[in-house]
């Protein structure tokens, strides 16, 4: 998989909520970008799979069916419990993760309580 590059495009997910005019404006502002399928963290050199179901639309250079099958295989890896971390929220709990190496799925299992979340994004490197 090293050497493969994937197209990441917000419009296949969040773009579906926009009308045609707003989508065209958003696509001008946030065009699809290409990133490696496998990248290394600059701090550690540790390799990771850099695709996700929400943004990754295809793999460059592969036939559409081959791209779809490989992406489905990679997306499915996040479903395996041995690759997951489940956090039990309690008052005062703080969670911090590296979005370059983590896929976050917010489970709505805290009802009727309210979960307050603050998001901070640190400017990082461009995956190359």
C-alpha positions, -999 to +999 in steps of 0.1 A: +000+000+000+030+023+004+032+046-026-006+046-031-023+080-029-059+086-019-083+115-028-100+131+002-131+150-005-156+165+020-184+167-006-191+130-005-202+133+031-208+168+045-214+182+010-246+161+006-262+185+031-257+215+009-277+228-020-259+230-054-249+266-051-235+263-016-217+230-025-200+247-055-188+276-033-176+251-006-158+230-033-140+261-045-129+269-010-121+233+000-112+213-031-103+176-029-068+169-018-045+139-023-027+122+006-007+090+009-026+059+019+002+051+043+020+079+061+045+082+089+042+104+119+072+129+117+077+127+155+081+089+157+084+076+121+055+052+130+034+043+100-003+045+099-032+041+074-044+075+064-079+069+050-114+072+065-149+065+053-161+101+057-135+118+035-116+093+013-133+089-020-109+068-041-073+057-046-055+073-075-044+050-103-066+021-094-097+010-114-129+021-096-138-014-084-103-021-072-102+012-054-136+007-038-126-029-026-093-018-011-109+012+006-137-010+021-111-033+035-091-005+050-122+013+064-133-020+079-101-022+101-116+005+124-145-019+132-122-045+148-123-043+186-086-050+189-079-017+172-104+003+193-103+021+226-136+026+245-136+054+270-160+054+299-169+091+306-172+102+341-173+138+356-139+154+349-129+130+322-105+144+296-097+127+263-069+137+239-061+119+207-040+125+176-064+128+146-036+118+123-037+083+137-072+080+152-107+077+138-132+091+163-167+078+166-190+096+190-214+070+205-246+086+218-247+064+249-247+091+275-284+101+273-301+117+293-269+134+304-253+161+284-218+158+272-199+190+267-170+189+242-144+214+234-123+208+203-088+221+198-069+216+166-032+220+165-017+230+132+005+201+120+023+189+090+009+181+056+009+143+049+033+137+021 
